[in-house]
Amino acid sequence: MPRISSDELEYCRKQNACFDCHSEGKVKVAVKLQKRRTLEVPSCRAHCYAYKNKINRANNEKYARTSAIKREAGKCIHNNCDHKLIPQELLPPWWKRESTCGIHGAFKAFRVNREALLRFIMQRCLTPAESEGMTPQNIIYIAGQGYILLGLGKPGLYHTKCFSASGLLERYQQFRRHRSPSR
């Protein structure tokens, strides 16, 4: 892509000619104005698509670099997410390449507040011996199988509990109804 000068840009706008073709010495009619940084540049279809491909390629390379850095650091690769990755032992074999924290993508949670569900499980579904000193790490809902995996941890120990999704949600909804009968 050639460097854009204001005189040539004005000439191409008046003549409705493609700026890139004009700088190559060809005459071609511009199809649309294309945004390049802060300028509106007239472009033909070929140069318009070439510029879009160049920008997309640069964006994909940047995403690959940043996601690789975040993956090595053990963090979720989604934008603006600094949560830790799901431990590999919790993932089913067909999701081994997944690099998310469990909130995004294939592990999208069911329509229940995750924080409230974690508190409910810690208080109502675990025995006092199981929940003593443990903090919830991850909660994963695997839709095809119909179960929920809960990761619990404390320094030097990581433990995974498995629950039936339908049973757990039913108990949670009964608890909510019992707590607030006005609903």
N, C-alpha and C positions, 0 to 999 in steps of 0.2 A: 504494500500500500504506500503510495507516494505521500510526501509531506504536503500538508494543505497550506497554500498561501491565500491571503484574503483577496488578491486581485483575480486569481484564477477561479476561486470559488464564486465570486460575484459574476464573472463572465459565464461560468457554467450555469448558474441560476437563471440568468437572463436568457441564455440560449436553450435552456432545458436539456443540457447535454450531461452525460455521465462524467463526473470529475476524473475518475480513474482512467477511463478511455481517453479523455482529453489529454491527460498527462502522458499517455502512451502514444499520442499522435493519431488516434482513431476518432471517428465521429460516430457516436451512438446516442440515441435518445434515452433520457433518464426516465425510469418507471416511477420511482418514488424518492422522497427525501429520507435519508438515513441518518440517525443520530450517531455521531462519532465524538465522544467526549462531550464538549459543549456546543459543537457545531452541527448544523443540519446540512448534510452533503447530498447533492443529487447523485443517484446511482442507478445503473442498469441492473437487471436481475442477476446476472453472473457475478458482478462485483458485490452486490448486496449479500448474496448467499456466501460468497467467499469470506467477507468480513464477519458474518455471523458464525461461520464455521471456525474461523480463527479465534474469535472470542470464546466460543463454547469449548474449544480444545484447551485454551488457557485456563478456563474455569475448572474443567475436569482434572487437569494436571494439578492445579492448586488444591482441589478437594482431596485428591489422592495423597498429596504430600501431608496435608494437615491431618487427615484421618489416620495415616500411618504413624505420625508422631503421637497422636492421642491414643492409638491402639497400643503402642509400645509403653506409654505411661500408665496404661490400665484404665483409661477413661472412655466414656461413651463417645462415639464418633459423630453424633448429631450436633447440629449447630446450637450454640449457647447452652450446652448441657455438660456439666462437669461431674456427673455421677460416675461411680465406679462401674466397670463391666460386670456382667453376670458371670459367675464362676463356670468354667467349662464343664464341670461335673454335673451341673444342673441342667445343661442343655441336652435336648434329644439329639441323636446321631445326625439327623438331617439338618440341624441348625448349628453345626460346629463352627461355621465361619461367621456367625452372627457377632457383631461387635457393638451391642447396645446395652443400656442399663436396665432394660425391661419395661421402660415406659413407652418406647417408640416401636414402630414397625410391626413385626409379626407377633410381638409380645404385648400388643396393645391391651390394656386392662379392660375388664368388664366395667359396666357403668355404675361402679360403686367407688366412693371416695377411698383411695388406697390407704391414706393415713388412718381413717376410721376403721377400716377393715383390719389393718395391722394391730391397732389397739384392741379391737374386739378379739382377735385370735390370741393375742398375748394374755388378755385378762380372762377370757371365757373358754377357750378351746385347749389350752395347755395346762398341764398340772403345775402346781407351784414349784415342784422339783425341776421340771423341764424349763420353766421360764425364769428361774432364779439366776440373775446376773447376765442373762442373754439379752442381746439387742437384735431387733429384726434387721436383716441386711437386704434381702430381695423378696419380692412376691411376684410369682410368674404364673400366669394363667395360660394353659395350653388348650386351645379351643377344640382341636380335633379329638383329644383324648378325654376332655372333661374333668381334668384335675388341676389343682393349684399346688405349686411348690413354694414353700416358705423357707428362706434361708435365715438361720439364726446364728449369731456369733458372739464370742467374747474373746479376749486375748488368749491366743493359743488353741482355740477350738472353733470349728465351724460345723454346724449341724443342719440337716435338711429334713423338713417335715412335709408330708404329702397329705392333702385333703381332697375330698370329693367337692367339686365346684358347686354342684347343685345343692348338696347337703349344707355346705358352709354358707352359701347365699341365703338359703331358706332359714337357717338359724339366725343369721344376721338380720334378715327382714322381720322375723318374729321378735327379736330383741328390740329393734327399732319401734315396732308397733306397741310393744309392752311398755317401753319408756315414754312414748308420746302417744297416748290413746286418741288425741284429737285428730290425728291423720286418718 
